[in-house]
């Protein structure tokens, strides 16, 4: 190949990325400390990592790869260890014909590329990527694989006997495996980690944005040590494998404090474990963060000015009800208000609020706790969930006697919460008098901003309920794409769709005659209520989520 070598600085100057004066300053600093010119230019913020990668690729006539958008081949990156990859700032990403494609941040380091060729036995074809994307890819693809490999290599250190706790409390491969799984779950923004024992293997699955995906599998014989390590972390009895156990753990991962809510469950194939991840120092999530639009938020906040009454949040398990309640509490938590909560469990410890944990074994239920709370003269009470008639009666009575009550119910929409309370045994006139507002909600996945795809479709008669005035009109939507930033799912993060029912005189009259949820919903819509589907449709039109996601969550 006939081409002339050009200094990195000249390439950057010729492309107009930096000027001669900036280059001279960088060269002076290089003479003083001997650091690479590219590193100096980035530190001085003259260029970006992407500029450096392009210039290095140009210098060596190589391709540039954006690893955030590249689907890395796990078989390729498994050919070297994490330590080797980190030391050399490179990662194998794919196979090209008979060559191994290696992304490197420093294509001038020929010795490092030759070493990878010797380790893997492949001829190396280098491509250039940014340092940060290489580090992110190494952390994503190699951490758990190395820990599992170490576990298998040290097969003789795992003894399933009475001294298992002593083995697992040291820095053993099982300990490192557990830590790497938790660390990886946090990187992938998982809310839950599931350790599930099958016939021949244990499967580790993460719930990311409400959807489960398999992360890795390990030989079944390591399931007991792994679950036992999780038990030790959460102060559970490792010898008891016949009954479910609940516990908590706190640990530091990459300088971040993480709280885990741990549950174990015996099955016919072995003991399973679930870990709910909660960031201890995570900033409060507001209703705006959750996705409540300005008009609904304005109407909802008017309910907070009431001296008494109840506000209910409803939806299925995992729809973000508790998060919404905490968002309301953050607004109401002021020095001149006494707030007491009873929860199962206490999800987030909050300064200025007295929080009580349900303890069924000690006889502390929602109902008994609520009775005691009322005697402490609170202004605001939060009940984690109204599960039975007794709790509903006490909460309703508190809402009518000068307390502002927040709670959750399990119903499909806002209007059916009214009928649910009446079906539980609460007198209809008490429901009409005590309830001030009901929010129904679902969590939907947000489209990845990096890869979402715009498309148009014709409107139909069925879309009229969403405010579409013209049929056969072209309308713009977005659908999920695929990139590394979102893990090739097309989605990243979640927000809520809402349905806000404000109790009015007319709806109160419907309550008192025990009208159906359909009748109540019809009147609420005529008074301005936006339904869950309508709110989802609006967010889909704005490109925040997709029509497919709204259909999935509402089906």
N, C-alpha and C positions, 0 to 999 in steps of 0.2 A: 504494500500500500504506500503510495507516494503522497506524503503530506508533511508539512513543516510544523515542528513543535512551536507553540506560542506560549509565552508566560501567562499565568492566570490573570495578572493585573492588566496586561495588554488586552486580553479578551474582554474583560469587564469595561475597560475604557472605550474600546472600539464599539461595544454595544451601547454605550451611553448610560450604563448603569452607575458608574462612578466617573468623576472627573480627574484630571491630572493632579490637582492639588490634594484631593483625598488619597490618591494612590501614594503620593510622596510622603504624606503623614503616616500612612500605614507601613511603608517601607522603613521609615525612621524608627518606628516602634519595634518592627521586626528585628532590626539591627541591635536594639537594646535588649530584647528578651528572647529572641530566637524562635518565637512561636510562629506557626503557619500563617501565611498572609490571609488566607480565607477566614480563619478564626478571628484574626484581628479586625478584619473588615466587618464581620458580623457583630463583634463586640461594640464597635463604634457606630453600629446601626447604619452603615453606609449601604450594606446589601442584606438581603434576606437569605435564609437557608436555601430557598428555591433558586435564587440567583446563583449561589455558589454551586449547587448541584448541576445546573445547566452549563455553567462555565467549565467545570471539571469534565463534564461529559463532552463538551465541545473540544476541550484540550486533548482528550484521548480518543475522540471520535467514537463515543459510546452512546447508548440510548439512556434516556432519563425515565425512571419509573416512579409514579406516584403510588406508594404502597398503600395509602388510605383507600385507593380505588382498585387495588389489585387483589385478585383472589389467590392468596398464597396456597401452594400445594403443601399440605401437612407432611407428606412423605419426603418432600425435598428438605424442609427445614428440620426434620428429625434426624438428618444425616450427621449433624454436628451438635455438640452440647451447648447449653446456654452460656456457659463460661467462655467457650471458644468464640461464640458469636459476639458477646459483649466485649471481650478483649480486643477483637479485631474490627469492631464496628461494622459488621456485615451479617447477612442472613441469606441462606439459600431459599429461593422462592418458587422455583419451577424447574422443569426439564425442557430443554429445547433440542430436539433430535436426540443425539447421544451426549449432549453437554448438560452440565448443571448450571442453571441461571442463578447468579449470586448478586444480590443488591449490596452495594458497598457505599459508604460515605467518603471513602478515600481510594479512588481507583489508582492512585500513584503508588500505593503500598503493594507492590508486586509480590513481596515475600509472603504477606498475609494470604493473598489469593493462591499462591503456590502451595502454602500449607493446607488450605482447604482441599485443594486437588489431591494432596497426599493422603489426607484423612479420609476422604470420601471415595477416592479411586476414579473420580470423574474428571473430564476435561472441563475447565471453568470458563464460562462466558460471563464477564462482569457487566453489570448495569449500574447506573448511579442513582442514589436516593438520598434524601435528607437524613441527617443524624437523628433528629427527633422521631421521624417515621420508622427508622430502623429500630431504635430503642423500643418504641411502642409495639412494633411487630414481634420483637424478641420476647417482651413481657407477655404478650398475648398468646403466642404460639408455643413457647418453650418452657414456661415455669412449671406447669403441672407435669408435662412429659418427663422433665428431668427428675422431679420428685418421685414419679412412678417408677422410672428406670432405676433410681437409687434404691427404692423399696425392693424391687425384684433382685437387684444385684446383691442386696444385703439380706437375702431370704432367711439366713440362719439366725438373725437377730430377733425375729418375731416369735415369741413363745406365747401361746394361748394358755395361760395358767393363772394361778392365784396371785402371781407377782406381776400381773399385767400392768397395774398402775405404776409400779416402780419403773418398768421398762418405758412406759409412755410419757412419764414426766421428765425424762431426760431429752436431750436434743437428738432424737432418733429420726430415721426416715419417715416413720408414720406421723410424727409431729410436724415435720417439714411438709409432708403431703397435705395434712389438714390446713396448715397455714397458707400453702400455695393455692389450695382450692378456694379458701375464703378471700384471699387477695385477688384472685382472678375474677371471682364473682363481683367484687367491688368495682374492678376495672370495667366489667361488662354492664355495670349499673343494675345488677340483679337485686330483686327484693327478697328472694328466697333461694336457699340451697337445699336440694333433696338428695339424700343418700338412700338409694333403693336397692335392696338385695334381691337378686334373681337366682336362677338355678346354678349358673356357672360363673357369674360375675356380679359386681356391684356397679350400678349406673349412677353417675353424678349428673344431676340436671339442675339448670338454673332457670328461674322465672324472671324473664327480662321483659319489661313493658307489658306484664300480664300474660305473657305467652311462655310456656315451658319449652326448653330446648336442651338436648343432650350435650353435655360438655365433654365428659370422658368416662371410660369404664375401666375398672380395675378387677383383678382376679378376686373371686369371692372370698378366698381365705384371708384377705386383708380387710374384709368388711368389719369383723369384730374389733380388731385393733383400731380402725378408723373411728367407728362409732364410740368405742370406749374413750378414745382421745377427746371426742366431742363432749362426752359425758363429764370427763374430768374438768374440762374447761368451764362447764356450766354447773359444777358441783352436784352432779347426780350420782346415784349408786351404780357403779359399773358392774356389780355382781347381779343386779336385778334386771333380767331380760324378759320377764313374763308379763309385765304390766307397763302401760304407758307412763312416761315421766315428763315433767315440765321443769325447765330451769332457765337461767339467764347467764350470759357471759359478757365480759367487757375486755377488749383488747385493743392494742395499737397496731394499725396496719399502715405502713408508709407515713408515719407521723400523724395519722388520723385516728381519733378515738371512735371505735365501732362497738355498738351494743348488739348482742345476739339474743333472740328469744328462741330457745331450743325445746323441741318436742321429740320424744322417741316413741316408736310404735312397733310392738312385736307383730310379726307376720309368720306365715307357715314356712317361709324360706329363710327367715332370719330377722334381725332387728333393723328397722329403718330409722332414719333421723331426718328432721327438718330444722333448718335454721332460718329465722326471719331476720334480715339485716336492717338495723336502724342506726343511722348516723347520730351519734350522741350530741355533736355540736352543730348539727345542721340548722341553718337559719329558718325562722318561721315561714311557712308557706301561706301566702295570702289568698283570698278568694279570687283576686285578679290573676295570680299565678296559676290557680287551678283552672281558669278559663271562663269565669263568670263575666258576662258582658256588662257594660256600664249601666244599661237600663235596668237589668235584673238586680244588679248590685245596689243601685239607688233605691229600688222598691224594697229590697230585702233589709237594708240598713234602717229603714223607717220602723221596722218591727223591733229593733233594738231599743228604741226609745220608750217602749212599754215598761211600766213598773212591774207588771206581772203577765203571766201567760206562758205558753210553751211554743217552741220552735222544734220541728221534727225534721230529721234528715233520713231519707229512706232509699233503699236500693239493695241489691244482692250482696253477699259476702265479697269483699275485694273491690268494692266500687268507690272507695275513698271517703266513706261517711265520717269516719273518725278524724281524718285529716281536715274535712270541712268544719267539724265541730271545734277542733283546735284553732282553726283560722278565726272562727267567731269568738272564741275565748280570748285570743290575742287582742281583738278589738275591744272586748268588754273588760279586760284585765287592767283596771285603773285603781289607784290607792283607796278611793272612797267606796269600793265595792268588795264585799266578801264573797269569794267564789269557792265552792266545795264540789268536788267530783267524786263519783264512784264508778270504777272502771274494771274491766276484766279482759286483758290486763291493763295496767297503766302504761300507755304507749310512750308518752313523753313527759318527763318531769319538768314542771314549769314554775318559775319563781312567782311568788305572790298568790299561788293557788293551793288550797289544801286538797290533796289527792288521796283517795282511798282505794285499796286493791281488794276486790272480791276474794273471799277465802271460804270456799264451800265446806271444807273440813271443819273449820272453826265456827260454822254457822253464819258467816257474814255474807249474805246474799245481797242482791240489788235492793230487795224489799226491806230487809232489816237495816241495811246501811242507810237507805233513804229515810227511814223513820228517825234514825239517830241524827242525820244531817239536818233535818228540819228543825230539831231542837237547838241547833247551834246558830240560829238566826242568820242564815246566809241570804245575800241578795240574789245570787245566781247559783243554780244547781245544774250540774251536768250528770245525766245518768247514761252510762255507756250503751245500754240497750234496754228497751221495754220488751221483756220476754213473756211476761205472764200478767194475769189480771191484777194480782196484788200490787206489783210494781206500777202498773198503769194507773190504778186507783190512787196510790199515794202521790205519784207524779202529777196527776190531774188535780188532786186536792191542793198540792203545793202551788201549782200554777194559778189556782183561784184564790189563794190566800196571801198574795203579796210577794211571791217568788217568781223569778224568771227562770224557766226550766228548758234545758236543751237535752235532746235525746235522739236515739235512732230506732228505726223499725225496719223489718224486712218485708217490703212490698215492692210491686213492680213499677208503680207510678205514684204521683203525689195524691191523686184523688182517692185511690184505693186505700191509702193510709187512714182516711176518715172512716171508711167502712170497716177496716181492720180493728180499729179501736172499739167501735160499736159492737162488732162480732165478739170481741174479747169480753164484753160485759160492761163497758163504760156507757152510762146513760147518754143518749144523743144530745140532750141539751147541755150536758157538761162538756162534751167534745166541742160543740159550737161556741161555748163560752170560753174555754181554756186555750184552744189551739189558735195561734196567730198566723203562722205560716208553716208550709211544708215544702221541703226541697226533695225532689227525686233526682238521682244522678247516676251516671255510669262513667267509667274511665275508658277513654279511647286512645289509641296510639297516634302520636304525631308523625306526620310524614318527615322523612329526613330532608333537610333543606339542601343538602349537597347533591342528592340524586333524584329527587322527585321529578316526575315527568308530566308535562302539561298535555291535555287533550281536550277536544270539544265533543259534545254529544247533543243530539236533538232532545228538546223537552217533550214530555208526554202529558196526557191528561192526568196521570197518577201523580205528577209533580205539582199540581195546582195547590195541594194542601200545604206546600212549602213556600207559597207566595209567588209562584211563577205565573205571570199574567198571560204570556203568549205560548201557545203550543207550536212545536216544530221550530222554535227559535234555537239557534246555536248557543250553547252555554259552556263555559270553561270550567274544567275540574282538573285535579291532579291525581296521579296514581303512583304507587311506590316504585322506585328504581332499585338499584343495587350498588353498594359501595362498601369499602372497608369501614368507614366511619360509623355506619349503622349495622355492621356485622352482616351485610348482604341481605338484610330484612326489608329495607326500604322505609323503616320507621325508627325514630329515635326519641324516646321520652313519651310521656303521657299527659293528657289534660282531661278535664271532666266536661261532659255535656250535662246541662241542667234543665230542670222543669220546676218553676217556682209558682206555688199556689198560695195566694194571699187570702185569708179568711175574710169574706165580705158578708154583709147582712143577707144577701140572697143565698150565698152558699151555706151560711148558718141555718137558714130556714130549711134548706134541703137536708142538712144534717139532722135537724129535729124531726123530720118525717122519715128518717132512715132511707134516703134516696140512694140509688145505686152509684157506684163509682163513675159509670159512664155519664149519668146525668150531671154529676158534680163536675166532671172534666169538661163537659160541653159548656157549662156556664162559666167556668174558670177561663176557658179559651176565649169566650166572647168578651171577657173582662181584661184580656191582654196576656194570658198565660201562653208562653211559648213551650210547646211539648218537647220531649227529649229528641224525637226524630227531627223536629224542625230546627232545634239548636244544632244538632249534628249536621244537618243539611247546610246550614249557614256556615259552619266551620269547614265543611267540605268545599263549598264555593270559594272560601277565602284561601284554600290551599293548605289549611292547617292539618287536616286529616283527609281520608279518602272515603268515597261512597261505600267501597267494599268493607272498610273498617266499621262504618256505622251499621251496615247490614249485619256484620258478624256479631257486634256487641248487642244489637237489639233483637236478634233472632231467638 
